[in-house]
Each structure stands twice: as C-alpha cells, then as structure tokens.
C-alpha cells in the first residue's frame, strides 16, 4: 500500500510540470513513461517553458536520422547502412509519440549531443484554464442566452 501511495505521489509530481490545467483527453502518464522517449518540461525563465525530449541514438549518425512532426505526432526515423568487404547491412529505426497539447510543434528543433543522444525541443505553452467539453460550452451559451 505504501509503495502504491509513493508511486501515485511521484506520478502527480511528474504531471505537475504540464501545469495546473491539463487536457483531459491526453494521456500524460503514457507520454512520460510509455516509450523510449525521455520527455520533460523545462522552465526557461521569463514565464517560458520548453518541452525537451531525448532518445538514445548511439548507433546512428545525424545524417541517418529524420525528425518530423505531423498532426501533433513526433516521428523519428533512422536508416543505418554498413558496407563490408563482402556484405551490405541496413538497419532501420522508427519511433513515434503524440506530443502534449500546448507544444508549439511548428518551432520543433532537434540536434545530436556528444554522448549520442538525439535531443528534440519545442516551446511549450501551459493551458491557462480547464478545457471545456462541447457540452459545457453549449450549456454556458444557453445560460448566457437565457440571461438576455
């Protein structure tokens, strides 16, 4: 029981980095722990935050990796070719993850670190209020109309 309480507390601390108001339709826990990507939100000062994601890429060179974002989906593809005296070897790599709401995907940048990590960065804008469902928005509109 104590271990589960500690796990839940740790998970809540991990989710806090995404801000007070999180999109109820996005699986933040799976984003944090469900893949080889190692994401975190970093405070850049001046009320600015940044999503930083790293992934181990020691067997690949920068020119063998392609990073793209489509429909909020981060895609990392790699192709490694090795030619020996009497052989030719190709290996492929494909990883993807859905980025959390608030990620400024059009400003995504990536680079390799000296220790073989691929770093992917994008500005992150925290939601300032709770996301309302379509039903909640319609109900609020009806209330406003009835006041008139």
Order of alpha helices (4+ residues) and beta strands (2+ residues): alpha-alpha-beta-beta-beta-beta-beta-beta-beta-alpha
